[in-house]
Amino acid sequence: MDDTNNTTFNSSSSNSTYDSWQSSRPPKSFWTNLTLPVLYLTILIGSLYAFSSLYRKRKLQRAASLESWFSQHKQRDVYLSLLHLDPAEASEGEGEKKLKQVPDSLLKAALLRRALEDIQRIVQLRGAKPALQTLLQRGSVGDELWQRFLRAEKEMEEEVKDVVNEANAFAPNWGQTIFQSANEMNQNILLKQRAAEVSAQLEGERAWWEGRRAGIQSDFMKELEGESKPADAAPKKTSSDDDAVLVDGGGPGDQQGARKRKGKK
């Protein structure tokens, strides 16, 4: 019983000592308690930002190292060259006619040719996308080729926006119809190419049909000759039978035999 009282006394005395020590310590301020969470969040956000920036840089470097899907855009280069052409530098030679300014009609024609080239590239991308997606799902092509295709699509989107802005700078609302005009030009070019292909194959097709018709005619004539020969041979056989009947018809007995044969027929 005494041991129990001593233990209780000791525990109570230790608790009172700890409480007195805690009460003697100065209380922590609010900012001191907030330092550790803020420091933790700062380190976490900083590490995530560093990782994301490093990942984006590597992705951009990898995309820049990829080969372009299309070749050089010559029509765009021609338009930009005409747009930024300095008339003073273009007419420096002696005796040459000085160029005051590039005509707007020439710039519009160059911009329309640029839109035509964009339409042709857009058609190629739309035609290649389903097949490329199928091959990518099957694992027949690598991810690098798909990244090249996505990069080409993004470049074409930027190109279309640039052409629309340039067209609206020349004439209001022209950007809404310039690609329609370019599409009509593209369809006209395709029709001309198809007509040229058909005309190139015309001589060969004509020669083939001439040979085919000659073969059909020769086969038809052979069939007619084959049908006429049996028709000519049949009357000769009948006349010989009649002659045989007439020759054999000498006596009365023979006439009766001939009548019996005719009755059987």
C-alpha positions as a Markdown table, in Angstrom:
| # | Residue | x | y | z |
|---|---|---|---|---|
| 1 | Met | 0.0 | 0.0 | 0.0 |
| 2 | Asp | 2.9 | 2.3 | 0.8 |
| 3 | Asp | 4.6 | 1.5 | -2.5 |
| 4 | Thr | 1.4 | 2.4 | -4.3 |
| 5 | Asn | 1.2 | 5.7 | -2.6 |
| 6 | Asn | 4.9 | 6.4 | -3.3 |
| 7 | Thr | 4.3 | 5.7 | -7.0 |
| 8 | Thr | 1.3 | 7.9 | -7.2 |
| 9 | Phe | 3.2 | 10.7 | -5.4 |
| 10 | Asn | 6.2 | 10.3 | -7.7 |
| 11 | Ser | 4.0 | 10.4 | -10.9 |
| 12 | Ser | 2.1 | 13.4 | -9.6 |
| 13 | Ser | 5.3 | 15.2 | -8.7 |
| 14 | Ser | 6.8 | 14.5 | -12.2 |
| 15 | Asn | 3.6 | 15.7 | -13.9 |
| 16 | Ser | 3.7 | 18.9 | -11.9 |
| 17 | Thr | 7.4 | 19.4 | -12.8 |
| 18 | Tyr | 6.7 | 18.9 | -16.5 |
| 19 | Asp | 3.7 | 21.3 | -16.4 |
| 20 | Ser | 5.8 | 23.9 | -14.6 |
| 21 | Trp | 8.5 | 23.5 | -17.2 |
| 22 | Gln | 6.1 | 23.9 | -20.1 |
| 23 | Ser | 4.6 | 26.9 | -18.4 |
| 24 | Ser | 8.0 | 28.4 | -18.0 |
| 25 | Arg | 8.8 | 28.1 | -21.8 |
| 26 | Pro | 7.8 | 31.1 | -23.9 |
| 27 | Pro | 4.9 | 30.4 | -26.3 |
| 28 | Lys | 5.6 | 30.0 | -30.0 |
| 29 | Ser | 4.3 | 32.6 | -32.3 |
| 30 | Phe | 1.9 | 31.9 | -35.2 |
| 31 | Trp | 4.5 | 32.6 | -37.8 |
| 32 | Thr | 6.9 | 30.2 | -36.2 |
| 33 | Asn | 4.4 | 27.4 | -36.3 |
| 34 | Leu | 3.7 | 28.3 | -40.0 |
| 35 | Thr | 7.3 | 28.2 | -41.1 |
| 36 | Leu | 7.6 | 24.4 | -41.5 |
| 37 | Pro | 4.5 | 23.9 | -43.7 |
| 38 | Val | 5.4 | 26.9 | -45.8 |
| 39 | Leu | 8.9 | 25.6 | -46.2 |
| 40 | Tyr | 7.7 | 22.2 | -47.2 |
| 41 | Leu | 5.2 | 23.6 | -49.7 |
| 42 | Thr | 8.0 | 25.8 | -51.2 |
| 43 | Ile | 10.3 | 22.9 | -51.7 |
| 44 | Leu | 7.6 | 20.8 | -53.2 |
| 45 | Ile | 6.4 | 23.4 | -55.6 |
| 46 | Gly | 9.9 | 24.3 | -56.6 |
| 47 | Ser | 10.8 | 20.7 | -57.3 |
| 48 | Leu | 7.7 | 20.2 | -59.4 |
| 49 | Tyr | 8.3 | 23.4 | -61.3 |
| 50 | Ala | 11.9 | 22.4 | -62.0 |
| 51 | Phe | 10.8 | 19.0 | -63.2 |
| 52 | Ser | 8.1 | 20.4 | -65.4 |
| 53 | Ser | 10.4 | 23.0 | -67.0 |
| 54 | Leu | 13.1 | 20.4 | -67.6 |
| 55 | Tyr | 10.5 | 18.1 | -69.2 |
| 56 | Arg | 9.2 | 20.8 | -71.4 |
| 57 | Lys | 12.7 | 21.8 | -72.6 |
| 58 | Arg | 13.5 | 18.2 | -73.4 |
| 59 | Lys | 10.2 | 17.8 | -75.3 |
| 60 | Leu | 10.8 | 21.0 | -77.3 |
| 61 | Gln | 14.4 | 19.9 | -78.1 |
| 62 | Arg | 13.1 | 16.5 | -79.2 |
| 63 | Ala | 10.4 | 18.1 | -81.3 |
| 64 | Ala | 12.8 | 20.5 | -82.9 |
| 65 | Ser | 15.1 | 17.6 | -83.8 |
| 66 | Leu | 12.3 | 15.8 | -85.7 |
| 67 | Glu | 12.2 | 16.0 | -89.5 |
| 68 | Ser | 9.5 | 18.1 | -90.9 |
| 69 | Trp | 6.5 | 16.3 | -92.4 |
| 70 | Phe | 6.4 | 18.6 | -95.5 |
| 71 | Ser | 9.2 | 20.1 | -97.5 |
| 72 | Gln | 9.9 | 23.9 | -97.6 |
| 73 | His | 6.9 | 26.1 | -98.1 |
| 74 | Lys | 8.0 | 27.9 | -101.2 |
| 75 | Gln | 4.8 | 29.8 | -101.8 |
| 76 | Arg | 4.9 | 31.3 | -98.3 |
| 77 | Asp | 8.6 | 32.3 | -98.8 |
| 78 | Val | 7.7 | 34.0 | -102.1 |
| 79 | Tyr | 4.8 | 36.0 | -100.5 |
| 80 | Leu | 6.9 | 37.1 | -97.5 |
| 81 | Ser | 9.7 | 38.1 | -99.9 |
| 82 | Leu | 7.4 | 40.2 | -101.9 |
| 83 | Leu | 5.8 | 41.7 | -98.8 |
| 84 | His | 9.1 | 42.8 | -97.3 |
| 85 | Leu | 10.7 | 43.8 | -100.6 |
| 86 | Asp | 12.4 | 47.2 | -100.4 |
| 87 | Pro | 11.8 | 49.1 | -103.6 |
| 88 | Ala | 15.0 | 51.1 | -103.1 |
| 89 | Glu | 17.1 | 48.0 | -103.0 |
| 90 | Ala | 15.3 | 46.4 | -105.9 |
| 91 | Ser | 16.1 | 49.3 | -108.3 |
| 92 | Glu | 19.7 | 50.2 | -107.5 |
| 93 | Gly | 21.0 | 49.5 | -110.9 |
| 94 | Glu | 21.6 | 52.3 | -113.4 |
| 95 | Gly | 19.2 | 52.5 | -116.3 |
| 96 | Glu | 16.6 | 50.3 | -114.6 |
| 97 | Lys | 13.1 | 51.4 | -114.0 |
| 98 | Lys | 12.6 | 52.4 | -110.4 |
| 99 | Leu | 10.1 | 50.3 | -108.5 |
| 100 | Lys | 8.0 | 52.5 | -106.2 |
| 101 | Gln | 5.9 | 49.7 | -104.5 |
| 102 | Val | 4.9 | 46.1 | -105.1 |
| 103 | Pro | 1.4 | 46.1 | -106.5 |
| 104 | Asp | -1.4 | 44.8 | -104.3 |
| 105 | Ser | -2.6 | 42.6 | -107.1 |
| 106 | Leu | 0.7 | 40.8 | -107.1 |
| 107 | Leu | 0.6 | 40.4 | -103.4 |
| 108 | Lys | -2.9 | 39.1 | -103.5 |
| 109 | Ala | -2.0 | 36.6 | -106.2 |
| 110 | Ala | 1.0 | 35.4 | -104.1 |
| 111 | Leu | -1.2 | 35.1 | -101.0 |
| 112 | Leu | -3.8 | 33.1 | -103.0 |
| 113 | Arg | -1.1 | 30.7 | -104.2 |
| 114 | Arg | 0.0 | 30.3 | -100.6 |
| 115 | Ala | -3.5 | 29.4 | -99.6 |
| 116 | Leu | -3.6 | 26.9 | -102.5 |
| 117 | Glu | -0.5 | 25.2 | -101.2 |
| 118 | Asp | -2.0 | 25.1 | -97.7 |
| 119 | Ile | -5.2 | 23.5 | -99.1 |
| 120 | Gln | -3.1 | 20.8 | -100.8 |
| 121 | Arg | -1.2 | 20.1 | -97.6 |
| 122 | Ile | -4.4 | 20.0 | -95.5 |
| 123 | Val | -5.9 | 17.4 | -97.9 |
| 124 | Gln | -2.7 | 15.3 | -97.5 |
| 125 | Leu | -2.9 | 15.4 | -93.7 |
| 126 | Arg | -6.6 | 14.5 | -93.7 |
| 127 | Gly | -6.0 | 11.6 | -96.0 |
| 128 | Ala | -3.0 | 10.2 | -94.1 |
| 129 | Lys | -4.4 | 10.6 | -90.5 |
| 130 | Pro | -6.8 | 7.5 | -90.4 |
| 131 | Ala | -4.2 | 5.2 | -91.9 |
| 132 | Leu | -1.5 | 6.5 | -89.5 |
| 133 | Gln | -3.8 | 6.1 | -86.5 |
| 134 | Thr | -4.5 | 2.5 | -87.5 |
| 135 | Leu | -0.8 | 1.7 | -88.0 |
| 136 | Leu | 0.0 | 3.4 | -84.6 |
| 137 | Gln | -2.6 | 1.3 | -82.8 |
| 138 | Arg | -1.2 | -1.9 | -84.4 |
| 139 | Gly | 2.4 | -0.9 | -83.5 |
| 140 | Ser | 3.6 | -0.8 | -87.1 |
| 141 | Val | 5.0 | 2.7 | -86.7 |
| 142 | Gly | 6.8 | 4.4 | -83.9 |
| 143 | Asp | 5.8 | 7.3 | -81.8 |
| 144 | Glu | 8.3 | 9.6 | -83.6 |
| 145 | Leu | 6.3 | 9.5 | -86.8 |
| 146 | Trp | 3.1 | 10.3 | -84.9 |
| 147 | Gln | 4.8 | 13.3 | -83.2 |
| 148 | Arg | 5.9 | 14.5 | -86.6 |
| 149 | Phe | 2.4 | 14.3 | -87.8 |
| 150 | Leu | 1.0 | 16.2 | -84.8 |
| 151 | Arg | 3.6 | 18.9 | -85.3 |
| 152 | Ala | 2.6 | 19.2 | -89.0 |
| 153 | Glu | -1.0 | 19.7 | -88.0 |
| 154 | Lys | -0.1 | 22.3 | -85.4 |
| 155 | Glu | 2.0 | 24.2 | -88.0 |
| 156 | Met | -0.9 | 24.1 | -90.5 |
| 157 | Glu | -3.3 | 25.5 | -87.9 |
| 158 | Glu | -0.9 | 28.4 | -87.4 |
| 159 | Glu | -0.4 | 28.8 | -91.1 |
| 160 | Val | -4.2 | 29.0 | -91.7 |
| 161 | Lys | -4.6 | 31.7 | -89.1 |
| 162 | Asp | -1.7 | 33.7 | -90.6 |
| 163 | Val | -3.2 | 33.5 | -94.1 |
| 164 | Val | -6.6 | 34.6 | -92.8 |
| 165 | Asn | -5.1 | 37.6 | -91.0 |
| 166 | Glu | -3.1 | 38.6 | -94.1 |
| 167 | Ala | -6.2 | 38.3 | -96.3 |
| 168 | Asn | -8.3 | 40.4 | -93.9 |
| 169 | Ala | -5.5 | 43.0 | -94.0 |
| 170 | Phe | -5.9 | 43.4 | -97.8 |
| 171 | Ala | -9.7 | 43.4 | -97.8 |
| 172 | Pro | -12.3 | 43.0 | -95.1 |
| 173 | Asn | -13.8 | 39.5 | -94.8 |
| 174 | Trp | -11.6 | 38.2 | -97.5 |
| 175 | Gly | -10.2 | 35.7 | -95.0 |
| 176 | Gln | -13.5 | 33.9 | -94.9 |
| 177 | Thr | -13.5 | 33.2 | -98.6 |
| 178 | Ile | -9.8 | 32.9 | -99.6 |
| 179 | Phe | -9.6 | 29.2 | -98.7 |
| 180 | Gln | -12.9 | 28.5 | -100.6 |
| 181 | Ser | -11.3 | 30.1 | -103.7 |
| 182 | Ala | -8.1 | 28.1 | -103.1 |
| 183 | Asn | -10.2 | 24.9 | -102.8 |
| 184 | Glu | -11.9 | 25.6 | -106.2 |
| 185 | Met | -8.5 | 26.2 | -107.7 |
| 186 | Asn | -7.3 | 22.9 | -106.3 |
| 187 | Gln | -10.3 | 21.0 | -107.7 |
| 188 | Asn | -9.7 | 22.6 | -111.1 |
| 189 | Ile | -6.0 | 21.5 | -111.0 |
| 190 | Leu | -7.1 | 17.9 | -110.1 |
| 191 | Leu | -9.6 | 17.8 | -113.0 |
| 192 | Lys | -6.9 | 19.0 | -115.4 |
| 193 | Gln | -4.5 | 16.3 | -114.2 |
| 194 | Arg | -7.1 | 13.6 | -114.5 |
| 195 | Ala | -8.0 | 14.8 | -118.0 |
| 196 | Ala | -4.3 | 14.7 | -118.9 |
| 197 | Glu | -4.0 | 11.2 | -117.6 |
| 198 | Val | -7.0 | 10.0 | -119.6 |
| 199 | Ser | -5.7 | 11.6 | -122.8 |
| 200 | Ala | -2.3 | 10.0 | -122.3 |
| 201 | Gln | -4.0 | 6.6 | -122.0 |
| 202 | Leu | -6.3 | 7.3 | -125.0 |
| 203 | Glu | -4.0 | 5.9 | -127.7 |
| 204 | Gly | -3.3 | 2.7 | -125.8 |
| 205 | Glu | -6.9 | 2.1 | -125.0 |
| 206 | Arg | -7.8 | 2.8 | -128.6 |
| 207 | Ala | -5.3 | 0.3 | -129.9 |
| 208 | Trp | -6.5 | -2.3 | -127.4 |
| 209 | Trp | -10.1 | -1.8 | -128.5 |
| 210 | Glu | -9.2 | -2.1 | -132.1 |
| 211 | Gly | -7.4 | -5.4 | -131.5 |
| 212 | Arg | -10.3 | -6.6 | -129.4 |
| 213 | Arg | -12.8 | -5.7 | -132.1 |
| 214 | Ala | -10.7 | -7.5 | -134.8 |
| 215 | Gly | -10.6 | -10.6 | -132.6 |
| 216 | Ile | -14.3 | -10.6 | -132.1 |
| 217 | Gln | -15.0 | -10.2 | -135.8 |
| 218 | Ser | -12.6 | -13.0 | -136.7 |
| 219 | Asp | -14.2 | -15.3 | -134.1 |
| 220 | Phe | -17.7 | -14.4 | -135.4 |
| 221 | Met | -16.7 | -15.1 | -139.0 |
| 222 | Lys | -15.2 | -18.5 | -138.0 |
| 223 | Glu | -18.5 | -19.4 | -136.3 |
| 224 | Leu | -20.5 | -18.4 | -139.4 |
| 225 | Glu | -18.2 | -20.6 | -141.6 |
| 226 | Gly | -18.5 | -23.5 | -139.2 |
| 227 | Glu | -22.3 | -23.2 | -139.3 |
| 228 | Ser | -22.5 | -22.9 | -143.2 |
| 229 | Lys | -20.5 | -26.1 | -143.8 |
| 230 | Pro | -22.9 | -28.6 | -142.1 |
| 231 | Ala | -25.8 | -26.8 | -143.8 |
| 232 | Asp | -24.2 | -27.4 | -147.3 |
| 233 | Ala | -23.4 | -31.1 | -146.5 |
| 234 | Ala | -27.0 | -32.0 | -145.4 |
| 235 | Pro | -28.7 | -31.6 | -148.8 |
| 236 | Lys | -26.1 | -33.8 | -150.6 |
| 237 | Lys | -26.8 | -36.6 | -148.2 |
| 238 | Thr | -30.6 | -36.4 | -148.9 |
| 239 | Ser | -30.2 | -36.5 | -152.7 |
| 240 | Ser | -28.0 | -39.5 | -152.5 |
| 241 | Asp | -30.7 | -41.4 | -150.5 |
| 242 | Asp | -33.3 | -40.4 | -153.0 |
| 243 | Asp | -31.1 | -41.6 | -155.8 |
| 244 | Ala | -30.6 | -44.8 | -154.0 |
| 245 | Val | -34.3 | -45.3 | -153.7 |
| 246 | Leu | -34.9 | -44.5 | -157.3 |
| 247 | Val | -32.1 | -46.8 | -158.5 |
| 248 | Asp | -33.3 | -49.7 | -156.3 |
| 249 | Gly | -36.9 | -49.2 | -157.5 |
| 250 | Gly | -36.6 | -51.7 | -160.4 |
| 251 | Gly | -39.2 | -54.5 | -159.7 |
| 252 | Pro | -42.4 | -54.9 | -157.9 |
| 253 | Gly | -40.8 | -56.6 | -154.9 |
| 254 | Asp | -38.4 | -53.8 | -154.5 |
| 255 | Gln | -41.2 | -51.2 | -154.6 |
| 256 | Gln | -43.0 | -53.1 | -151.8 |
| 257 | Gly | -39.8 | -53.1 | -149.7 |
| 258 | Ala | -39.4 | -49.4 | -150.3 |
| 259 | Arg | -42.9 | -48.7 | -149.3 |
| 260 | Lys | -42.4 | -50.7 | -146.1 |
| 261 | Arg | -39.2 | -48.7 | -145.3 |
| 262 | Lys | -41.1 | -45.4 | -146.0 |
| 263 | Gly | -43.9 | -46.5 | -143.7 |
| 264 | Lys | -41.4 | -47.2 | -140.9 |
| 265 | Lys | -40.0 | -43.8 | -141.3 |
